[in-house]
Amino acid sequence: MTSAPTLSRHYQQRRAADTVAEEYLFDLPPDVPEMEVQACWFAGAFGRQFTTTDGLPVEILGFGEWNRGAGPDFLGATIKIGDEPARQGAIELDRTVRDWEQHGHAKNPTFDRVLLHLHYQSADGAEHFVRTSQHEAVPQVRLHLDQVQPVPEEWAREPASAHCCAPLASRTRADVEEFLQEAAAFRLERKQQHLQRLSLLHGDDEALFQTLAAILGYRGNKVPFTLLAQRLPLEWLRQAPDRIEARLFGLGGFLDPETFDAAPEDSRRWLSGLWNQWWQDREGFAPRTLNKRAWTLTGTRPANHPQRRLAALACLARDWPACRQALNQGDFDALTEWAATIDHPFWRHHYTLLSKPSERPMALIGPSRVAEIAANLTIPLHFDRRLDFWSFFASMRTVPVSSRVRLAALRLFGTEDPDQVDLRLTLHQQGLLQIFEDYCLPAGGDCLRCRLPARVG
């Protein structure tokens, strides 16, 4: 059997020949909210080496931590600028360079410790100087979103069948299987590299915790879940185990009077317990609390509502040693057994904070989510170490099949139910998504521009 790293190299050679787009952590729209750029920055998606607006080299030796209160966005970062020795201080990230003045940072002594000011949109063409209340200049770095910004999402819309060239429709099942295996192996290796990058930046446990949070968030809530895991580090959460749930729900913006007033009686009782803990932290956390608009609360299956998944994340943080052991053990049966132990007296019978209790108990992390954790975390974690993991991955199934996978099948085969592919196989899903992102999205909806037909023809 061909090893996963070898399959990945085969796909990488195909990919390099076509100079296709890179894979990114977040899908950033053109008018990206500031919090998403901050999440990308903290995850290292922009890299570690930059150049200031006046030409000095900058290296980020340590990204520090999110500031959960008022003041600069990131504290305790370690930065080396030019030939100067490395220094530890704060980083502020704004939409434009002129926001420094408009937000009052220049007059606020709290911002005197800022060593680097980041911005990502051009201002009005005028030159802006960034200074502290002590009149000390703050170096500026312009972040370029095209480093992490993929093709706009609307280009991934479902095409009219007459315009879809379906480049894989004429290929044999064996050819398609080989191509999908290579693409899936490449995708897993990229996920492993992302985990390694997070581990270098924030440590092994924080890398696992942030990745789990993103998986629990699904595609629609990946960003807010990642932000919460970044702003509330696992190590800090576990210092007060009895407040983990209150802090996650509070910083997530779900502990508000409107939700409490609209909730049924049993939900109010549970919320009251959280509120009694949250009020002690609320004032210090207020500047970093997520707005409810950050969440996608509709369009998901009830059992996958982000409030339930947030409760699951709290359970994982509270019982982290068992969670880490299940992930590091690299055994799918052990992962499944561990997931079955995750329980919550309130969320066992509730879909949302506003829903009536369900008579039938529900698992916080069910079989489909366990398969997602395996595909996106456990298998990449052991990607180049265990051949049996690749064998297991080749037979693993993930249901239900996502709309994005079906769209990829439609683009590549001209039908959502191709003969050459079993869309329930996790390997086929991962391979389809990688090919779709590498070839269909860069074509911008114009299949005549796609390089794939020539590559597989």
C-alpha positions in Angstrom: 0.0 0.0 0.0 1.3 3.4 -0.9 2.1 5.5 2.1 0.1 8.7 2.9 3.2 11.0 2.6 4.0 9.5 -0.8 0.5 10.0 -2.0 0.7 13.6 -0.7 3.9 14.2 -2.7 2.2 13.0 -5.9 -0.6 15.4 -5.5 1.7 18.2 -4.6 3.6 17.7 -7.9 0.4 17.9 -9.8 -0.6 21.0 -7.8 2.7 22.8 -8.3 2.5 22.3 -12.0 -0.8 24.1 -12.1 0.2 26.9 -9.6 -3.1 26.6 -7.9 -4.2 28.6 -4.8 -3.1 27.9 -1.3 -5.3 26.5 1.5 -6.2 29.0 4.2 -7.5 28.8 7.7 -10.4 31.2 7.2 -12.5 32.3 4.2 -12.2 36.1 4.4 -14.8 38.1 2.5 -13.7 41.3 0.8 -15.1 43.4 3.6 -13.7 41.2 6.4 -14.6 42.0 10.0 -11.7 43.1 12.1 -12.1 40.2 14.5 -11.6 37.7 11.7 -8.3 39.3 10.7 -7.2 39.3 14.4 -8.0 35.5 14.5 -5.9 34.9 11.4 -3.1 36.9 12.8 -3.1 35.0 16.1 -3.2 31.7 14.3 -0.1 32.7 12.4 -1.8 32.8 9.0 0.1 35.9 7.9 3.4 34.4 8.9 6.0 35.7 11.4 8.2 38.0 9.3 7.2 41.4 8.0 8.5 44.7 6.9 7.4 48.0 8.5 6.0 50.8 6.4 9.4 52.5 6.7 11.4 49.4 5.5 12.6 47.7 8.7 12.4 43.9 9.1 10.1 42.6 11.8 10.1 39.1 13.3 7.4 37.9 15.7 9.1 35.6 18.1 6.0 35.2 20.3 2.4 36.1 19.6 1.6 36.7 23.3 -2.0 36.3 24.3 -5.4 38.0 23.7 -6.1 40.9 26.0 -9.5 40.1 27.4 -10.0 43.6 28.8 -9.6 47.1 27.7 -6.4 48.2 25.9 -4.3 46.7 23.1 -5.5 43.6 21.3 -2.5 41.3 22.2 -0.3 41.4 25.3 3.1 39.8 26.1 4.2 39.5 22.4 7.9 39.2 21.7 9.0 41.3 18.7 12.4 41.9 17.0 12.5 45.0 14.8 15.5 45.8 12.7 18.9 45.4 14.5 17.4 46.1 17.9 17.2 43.4 20.6 14.0 41.5 21.0 11.4 43.2 23.2 8.2 42.1 24.9 5.1 44.3 24.7 1.7 44.7 23.1 0.3 44.6 19.6 -2.7 46.6 18.3 -4.5 45.6 15.1 -6.9 48.1 13.5 -8.7 48.3 10.1 -6.7 51.4 8.9 -3.7 53.2 10.2 -5.7 56.3 11.0 -7.8 54.3 13.5 -5.0 54.8 16.0 -5.9 58.5 16.3 -9.6 58.1 15.7 -9.9 55.5 18.5 -8.0 57.7 20.9 -5.0 55.4 21.3 -2.5 58.3 21.0 -3.9 59.8 24.2 -4.4 56.6 26.2 -1.5 55.6 28.4 -2.6 52.0 28.2 -1.4 51.9 24.6 2.1 53.2 25.5 3.3 49.6 25.7 2.4 48.9 22.1 5.5 47.9 20.1 3.7 47.3 16.8 0.6 48.7 15.1 -1.0 46.5 12.4 -3.5 47.6 9.8 -4.9 45.9 6.7 -6.8 48.5 4.7 -5.5 51.6 3.0 -6.5 54.9 4.5 -7.0 58.2 2.5 -3.6 58.2 0.9 -2.1 60.6 3.4 0.9 59.7 5.6 -0.1 58.8 9.1 2.2 58.8 12.1 1.4 56.5 15.1 2.6 57.8 18.4 2.0 57.1 22.1 0.9 59.5 24.7 4.6 59.9 25.5 5.1 61.0 21.8 7.1 57.8 21.0 6.7 56.5 17.5 5.1 53.1 17.1 6.3 51.0 14.1 3.5 50.2 11.6 3.0 47.0 9.5 0.4 46.8 6.7 -1.1 43.3 6.5 -2.1 42.2 3.0 -5.3 40.2 3.0 -4.5 38.5 -0.3 -2.0 36.4 1.6 -5.0 34.6 3.3 -7.9 35.6 1.2 -9.2 32.9 -1.2 -11.6 33.4 -4.1 -14.9 35.0 -3.0 -17.5 32.5 -1.8 -20.0 33.5 -4.5 -17.7 32.0 -7.1 -18.4 28.6 -5.5 -22.1 28.9 -6.3 -23.8 26.0 -8.0 -23.2 26.3 -11.8 -25.8 25.7 -14.5 -25.2 22.2 -15.8 -24.5 23.4 -19.3 -21.5 25.4 -18.2 -19.9 22.7 -16.0 -17.3 20.8 -17.8 -17.3 17.9 -15.2 -13.5 17.1 -15.8 -13.7 13.8 -13.8 -16.9 12.4 -15.3 -15.1 10.4 -18.0 -12.4 9.0 -15.8 -12.4 5.4 -14.6 -13.2 4.6 -11.0 -9.6 3.4 -10.5 -8.2 6.7 -11.8 -10.5 8.8 -9.7 -9.7 6.7 -6.6 -6.0 7.3 -7.1 -6.5 11.0 -7.6 -8.8 11.3 -4.6 -6.3 9.4 -2.4 -3.5 11.7 -3.4 -5.6 14.8 -2.8 -6.9 13.6 0.6 -3.3 12.7 1.7 -2.1 16.2 0.7 -5.0 17.7 2.7 -4.2 15.7 5.8 -0.6 16.7 5.6 -1.6 20.3 5.4 -3.7 19.9 8.4 -0.8 18.3 10.2 1.4 21.3 9.3 -1.3 23.6 10.6 -1.3 21.8 13.9 2.5 21.9 14.1 2.4 25.7 13.4 -0.1 26.2 16.2 1.9 24.1 18.6 5.0 26.2 17.9 3.1 29.4 18.5 0.9 28.4 21.5 2.0 25.0 22.8 0.6 21.4 22.1 -2.5 21.6 24.3 -3.6 25.0 23.0 -3.1 23.8 19.4 -5.4 20.8 20.1 -7.9 22.9 22.0 -8.1 25.6 19.2 -8.5 22.9 16.5 -11.2 21.1 18.5 -13.1 24.4 18.9 -13.0 25.0 15.1 -14.2 21.5 14.4 -17.1 21.9 16.8 -18.0 25.2 15.1 -18.5 23.6 11.7 -18.0 25.9 8.7 -20.6 28.5 9.6 -19.2 29.1 13.2 -15.6 28.2 12.7 -14.4 31.8 13.3 -16.3 32.6 16.5 -15.4 29.2 18.0 -11.7 29.8 17.1 -11.8 33.3 18.5 -13.2 32.0 21.8 -10.5 29.4 22.1 -7.9 32.1 21.3 -9.3 34.6 23.7 -9.9 32.1 26.5 -6.8 29.8 26.4 -7.2 26.3 27.8 -4.6 26.8 30.5 -6.3 29.9 31.7 -9.8 28.3 31.6 -8.7 25.4 33.7 -7.4 27.6 36.5 -11.1 28.1 37.4 -12.9 24.9 36.4 -16.2 25.9 37.9 -16.4 29.0 35.7 -15.4 27.5 32.3 -18.9 27.3 31.0 -19.9 30.7 32.3 -16.9 32.3 30.7 -17.4 30.6 27.3 -21.1 31.5 27.2 -20.5 35.0 28.6 -17.7 35.9 26.2 -19.7 34.3 23.4 -22.4 36.9 24.0 -25.2 34.4 25.0 -25.6 35.6 28.6 -27.7 38.7 27.9 -31.1 39.9 29.2 -32.9 39.3 25.9 -32.0 35.6 25.8 -32.9 35.2 29.5 -36.3 36.9 29.0 -37.2 34.7 26.0 -36.0 31.4 27.5 -38.4 28.8 29.0 -38.3 28.3 32.7 -35.9 25.4 32.9 -33.4 27.3 30.7 -33.7 30.3 32.9 -32.8 28.2 35.9 -29.6 27.0 34.2 -28.8 30.5 32.9 -29.2 31.9 36.4 -26.4 29.7 37.6 -24.1 30.8 34.8 -25.0 34.5 35.4 -24.1 34.2 39.1 -20.6 33.3 38.0 -20.3 35.5 34.9 -21.2 38.8 36.6 -17.9 38.6 38.6 -15.9 38.5 35.3 -18.2 40.5 33.0 -16.7 44.0 33.4 -13.1 42.9 32.6 -14.2 40.8 29.6 -16.7 43.3 28.1 -14.4 44.7 25.4 -13.8 41.2 24.0 -17.3 39.8 24.2 -18.6 38.6 20.8 -21.6 40.2 19.2 -24.4 37.8 18.5 -24.1 38.8 14.9 -20.8 36.9 14.8 -22.7 33.6 15.1 -24.6 31.6 12.5 -27.7 30.5 14.4 -29.9 29.3 11.6 -29.4 26.8 8.7 -27.8 24.1 10.9 -29.4 20.9 12.2 -30.9 21.5 15.7 -28.5 19.1 17.3 -25.6 21.0 15.8 -26.6 24.4 17.2 -23.6 26.4 18.3 -24.9 26.8 21.9 -24.8 23.0 22.3 -21.4 22.8 20.7 -20.2 25.6 23.1 -21.4 23.4 26.0 -19.4 20.5 24.5 -16.3 22.7 24.3 -16.7 23.5 28.0 -16.9 19.8 28.9 -13.7 19.1 26.9 -11.9 21.9 28.7 -13.1 20.7 32.1 -12.0 17.1 31.5 -9.0 17.9 29.3 -6.6 15.1 30.5 -9.0 12.4 29.2 -9.6 14.4 26.0 -5.9 14.8 25.3 -5.3 11.1 26.0 -8.0 10.0 23.6 -6.6 12.3 20.9 -3.0 11.3 21.4 -3.7 7.7 21.6 -4.6 7.6 18.0 -7.2 4.9 18.3 -10.7 5.5 16.7 -12.4 3.1 19.1 -10.9 4.9 22.1 -11.9 8.2 20.6 -15.5 7.0 20.2 -15.6 5.6 23.7 -14.3 8.9 25.1 -16.9 10.9 23.2 -19.7 8.7 24.6 -18.6 9.8 28.2 -19.2 13.5 27.4 -22.5 14.4 29.0 -24.3 17.5 30.3 -27.5 17.4 32.5 -29.0 20.4 30.7 -27.8 20.0 27.1 -28.7 16.3 27.1 -32.3 17.4 26.6 -32.0 20.8 24.9 -31.2 21.9 21.3 -30.9 25.6 22.2 -31.4 28.0 25.1 -34.8 28.9 23.7 -36.1 25.4 22.9 -38.3 23.3 25.0 -36.8 20.1 26.6 -36.5 17.1 24.4 -37.8 13.8 25.8 -35.1 11.8 24.0 -31.5 12.4 25.3 -29.0 13.6 22.8 -25.2 13.1 22.7 -23.2 16.3 22.9 -20.6 14.8 20.5 -22.3 12.1 18.2 -20.8 9.7 15.7 -20.6 12.2 12.8 -18.7 14.7 15.0 -16.4 12.0 16.2 -15.6 11.2 12.5 -15.0 14.9 11.9 -12.6 15.0 14.8 -10.8 11.9 13.5 -10.5 13.3 10.0 -9.5 16.8 10.9 -7.4 16.2 14.1 -6.6 12.7 15.1 -5.6 11.3 11.7 -3.5 14.4 10.8 -1.9 14.2 14.2 -0.6 10.7 13.3 -0.4 11.3 9.6 3.2 10.3 8.9 3.6 7.9 11.8 1.1 5.1 11.4 0.2 3.2 8.3 -2.8 1.6 9.9 -4.3 5.0 10.4 -4.4 5.6 6.7 -6.0 2.2 6.2 -8.7 3.0 8.7 -9.2 6.5 7.1 -9.7 4.9 3.7 -12.7 3.0 5.1 -14.2 5.6 7.4 -17.6 7.1 6.6 -18.9 10.6 7.5 -22.6 11.3 7.3 -24.6 13.4 6.6 -22.8 14.5 3.4 -22.3 18.3 3.5 -23.6 20.6 0.8 -20.1 21.7 0.0 -19.1 18.1 -0.8 -22.2 17.7 -3.0 -21.3 20.9 -4.8 -17.7 19.7 -5.4 -19.2 16.4 -6.8 -21.5 18.4 -9.1 -18.6 20.6 -10.4 -16.2 17.7 -10.9 -18.6 15.0 -12.2 -21.6 16.9 -13.4 -23.8 15.1 -10.8 -24.2 15.0 -7.1 -24.3 11.2 -7.2 -21.3 10.1 -9.4 -20.6 6.4 -10.1 -16.9 6.7 -9.4 -17.2 8.1 -5.9 -18.9 7.1 -2.6 -19.7 10.5 -1.1 -20.1 8.9 2.4 -16.4 7.9 2.5 -14.4 10.4 4.5 -11.4 10.0 2.3 -13.5 10.8 -0.9 -15.0 13.8 0.8 -11.6 15.2 1.8 -10.1 14.5 -1.6 -13.1 16.2 -3.4 -12.9 19.3 -1.2 -9.1 19.6 -1.8 -9.5 19.3 -5.6 -12.5 21.7 -5.6 -10.6 24.3 -3.6 -7.5 24.0 -5.8 -9.1 24.0 -9.2 -12.8 25.0 -9.2 -12.5 28.0 -6.9 -9.5 29.6 -8.7 -11.5 29.3 -12.0 -14.0 31.8 -10.5 -17.0 29.9 -11.7 -15.7 29.8 -15.3 -15.1 26.2 -16.0 -13.5 26.9 -19.3 -10.6 28.4 -17.5 -10.1 25.4 -15.3 -6.7 23.7 -15.6 -8.0 20.3 -14.3 -9.2 18.9 -17.6 -5.8 19.2 -19.1 -4.2 17.6 -16.0 -6.4 14.5 -16.0 -7.4 14.4 -19.7 
